[in-house]
Amino acid sequence: MTNSAEDRDDSLADAFRSVARLLRKVSAESLARWDLTPSQFRALRVLTHHAALRPSELSEHLRIAPRSTTEVLDGLAAKGLVARSPDPEDRRATLVTPTDHGRDVAAQIRSASGSESARVFAKLTADDRAQLARILSELLA
C-alpha cells in the first residue's frame, strides 16, 4: 500500500504541529522564570521594539482582540514592566511604554529564549536551518 499525497501532507502537518508544540513548551518553560506568559512576552517584545504604542496599535501588532490586549497589559503593568500615560497628541488616548525594568527583563528573556530555541534547532545543520527558514518564510508569505 502506497501513501497518497494527502497522507504525506497530513503527516507533514502533524509533524509541524508537534514541533510548534515543542517550541511553545520550551518557550513557556523559559518564561516561567520571569512569571510571564508567552502573550505577555510577545507584547513586551513589541513594545521594546516600538518604544510606545496605543493599546489598539499593540492589538494590531499582536493580532489579538483589544480586550485580550487590555488583560495582557494589566498583567505587565502589575509586574512593573510597562507604564501607561496620556498620549500627548490626543488626551483621550493612552500610550503604553516599557519601563526600564521591562526593557531589562525583555533583554534577559531574549537571551535565554534564544538559547532554548537554539537547542531545539541545534539538531539541524546550518544548511537545514537556512532551508527551514526559507520554507517557513515562503509559507507565511
C-alpha positions in Angstrom: 0.0 0.0 0.0 1.5 3.4 -1.0 1.0 6.6 0.8 -1.1 9.1 -1.1 -0.1 12.8 -1.4 -2.9 13.6 1.1 -1.4 11.1 3.7 2.0 12.7 3.3 0.5 16.2 3.7 -1.3 15.1 6.8 1.9 13.6 8.2 3.7 16.8 7.4 1.0 18.9 9.1 1.2 16.6 12.2 4.9 16.9 12.4 4.7 20.7 12.0 2.1 20.9 14.9 4.4 18.7 17.0 7.3 21.0 16.5 5.2 24.0 17.2 4.0 22.4 20.5 7.6 21.7 21.4 8.6 25.3 20.8 5.6 26.6 22.8 6.6 24.2 25.7 10.2 25.4 25.6 9.1 29.0 25.5 6.6 28.6 28.4 9.3 26.9 30.5 11.8 29.6 29.7 9.3 32.4 30.6 8.3 30.7 33.8 11.4 32.1 35.4 10.0 35.6 35.0 6.4 34.7 35.7 5.3 35.8 32.2 3.0 34.1 29.7 4.0 33.9 26.1 1.4 36.5 25.3 2.8 38.9 27.8 6.3 38.4 26.5 5.2 39.0 22.9 3.6 42.3 23.9 6.7 43.3 25.9 8.9 42.4 22.9 6.7 44.5 20.5 6.7 47.5 23.0 10.5 47.4 23.4 10.8 47.4 19.6 8.4 50.3 19.1 9.1 52.2 22.4 5.5 53.5 22.8 2.2 52.3 21.3 -1.5 52.9 21.9 -3.2 49.7 23.1 -5.1 49.5 19.8 -1.8 49.6 17.8 -0.4 46.8 20.1 -3.5 44.7 19.4 -2.8 45.0 15.6 0.8 44.0 16.0 -0.2 41.0 18.2 -3.2 40.2 16.1 -5.4 39.8 19.2 -8.6 41.4 20.3 -8.4 44.7 22.2 -10.0 43.1 25.3 -7.2 40.5 25.3 -4.6 43.2 24.9 -6.0 45.0 27.9 -5.6 41.8 30.0 -2.1 41.3 28.8 -1.2 45.0 29.6 -2.8 44.8 33.0 -0.6 41.8 33.8 2.6 43.5 32.6 1.7 46.7 34.4 1.1 44.8 37.7 4.7 43.4 37.3 6.1 46.9 36.7 7.1 46.0 33.2 5.1 48.6 31.3 3.6 52.0 32.1 0.5 53.8 30.7 0.5 57.5 30.1 -1.7 60.0 28.3 -0.9 60.4 24.6 0.4 64.0 24.1 -1.3 64.1 20.7 -4.7 63.0 21.9 -5.5 63.3 25.6 -8.3 60.8 25.2 -5.8 58.1 24.2 -3.3 56.2 26.2 0.3 55.2 25.3 2.0 52.2 26.7 5.7 52.1 27.1 8.1 49.6 28.6 9.7 50.6 31.9 13.5 50.3 32.4 12.8 47.1 34.3 10.6 45.9 31.4 13.4 46.5 28.9 15.9 44.7 31.2 13.6 41.7 31.6 12.9 41.6 27.8 16.6 41.5 27.1 17.2 38.7 29.6 14.3 36.7 28.2 15.5 37.2 24.6 18.9 35.9 25.6 17.5 32.9 27.4 14.9 32.1 24.8 17.5 32.3 22.1 19.5 29.7 23.9 16.4 27.5 24.4 15.4 27.8 20.7 19.0 27.2 19.6 19.0 23.9 21.5 15.8 22.8 19.6 17.3 23.7 16.2 20.8 22.5 17.0 19.8 19.1 15.7 19.8 20.6 12.2 22.8 21.6 10.2 23.3 25.2 9.3 22.1 24.4 5.8 19.0 22.7 7.1 18.2 25.7 9.3 18.6 28.0 6.4 16.3 25.9 4.2 13.8 25.7 7.0 13.8 29.5 7.5 13.3 29.9 3.7 10.5 27.4 3.6 8.7 28.9 6.6 9.1 32.4 5.1 7.6 31.2 1.9 4.6 29.6 3.7 4.0 32.8 5.7 4.1 35.0 2.5 
